[in-house]
């Protein structure tokens, strides 16, 4: 993964930063006609997170999102 460019003077713009393809999951279900959304906490339980991560080269964005959900939930 490339590192962001070093710019001590703050002269670079957003276009100078590397771009990464990520996928994320919002786990939900419909139950008895109502929408339920599963919230996931980080490992320490101190905040809520969306399972997300970089799309791996050998996976589609959907497959990558499913893997992240499984790993983080």
N, C-alpha and C positions, 0 to 999 in steps of 0.2 A: 504494500500500500504506500503510495507516495506521500511524503510529508508536505504540509503547506509551505509555501516559500517564506523564507526569512525576510522580514522587511522592518528593520528597526525604525525607519522614518514614517511608516504607515502609508506609503505611497501606492501600494497595490490595491486593486479593486476586487470585487467578488468574482469577476471573470478570470482573475489570476489564480483562484483557488481550484484544487482538484475536485472533480465531480465523482460521486459514488452512487451506484444504484442500490437503493435499500428497499426492503419490503417490510410491511408491518401487518399486524392482525388486530382486529377488534372482535373478540369472541362474543357471539350473541346467539340467541335462540328465540323462537316464538313458542310460547307455552300458554295454552288456553287463550289464544288470541292476543296475548300481551308480549311485548318485546322485553327480553331480559338480556342485560349486558354483563358479561363476566369481567370484573376488575381484577387485575393482577398486581401484586406488590413486588418490590425488589426483594432480594434475599434477606435483607435485614428487617423488612417490614416497615421501613420508615417512609416510603412513598409509593404511589401508584405508578405503574409503567404500562406502556403499550409494548407487547413483544415485537421487537424489530431487530433488523440486522442487515448486513450487506448481503446482496444476492450472490450466492456462490456460483462459480463458473459452470459447474455441472448440473445446476438446478434452474428451473424456471422461477420467476418471481413468486408464483403461487406455491410451488414446492418449497421454496426458501422460507416463505412466510409460515407455512405449516410446520416446518422444522423449528423455527424460532418459537412458535407458540408452544410446541411440545417441550422444548428445552427450558423455556422460562416459566412455564406454568407448573 
